[in-house]
Amino acid sequence: MNQKLLEITSDVVEALKRDDVYKTYEKARMTMETSGVVKPLLEAFLEAKEAYESVQKRGKHHPDFSVRAKALQQARIALYDCPEVIAFINAEKTLQSTLEKLTSRLAEAVSSRVPVKTKAGALGGGATCLNG
């Protein structure tokens, strides 16, 4: 990549960081990371996940499988029902959508034939040599 493109990229990144979408994301991330509520919920989730994964190796016939699966589900629900986590996830989705729109517009401006990955990971947008 030449120097001019690197400078333009840097300018776009800086513009994104000044945008309210990014500021909201950063605020939500910092709130979540410094929250006294989220940390124990995250630790409980990770501990339950590790315990579940250790019994999952033996499958559903392990004597503790259902107990650990239920504990993981409860820890996940507790974590993802936390207002700080909900706010972060929503802000992250909004930022991701903004980045996907930017990527799609950039690819379309270069060539309508450039395929672009979508949220689902599928290729969207551009035409390929197979579909015209």
Residue pairs with C-beta under 8 A, 6 or more apart in sequence:
1 9
12 102
16 22
16 98
16 99
16 102
19 98
21 91
21 94
21 95
21 98
22 95
24 91
24 94
25 88
25 91
25 92
25 94
25 95
27 91
28 84
28 87
28 88
28 90
28 91
28 92
29 88
29 91
31 84
31 87
31 88
32 38
32 84
32 85
32 87
32 88
35 82
35 84
37 82
37 84
38 79
38 82
38 84
38 85
41 75
41 78
41 79
41 82
41 85
42 79
44 75
44 78
44 79
45 72
45 75
45 76
45 78
45 79
47 75
48 68
48 71
48 72
48 74
48 75
48 76
49 72
49 75
51 68
51 71
51 72
52 68
52 69
52 71
52 72
54 68
55 62
55 64
55 65
55 68
56 62
56 65
58 65
59 65
60 66
79 85
80 86
80 89
96 119
97 119
100 118
100 119
103 116
104 116
104 124
104 125
107 114
107 115
107 116
107 125
107 126
108 114
108 125
108 126
111 126
112 125
112 126
112 127
113 126
113 127
113 128
114 125
114 126
115 123
115 124
115 125
115 126
115 128
116 123
116 124
116 125
116 126
117 123
117 124
118 124
118 125
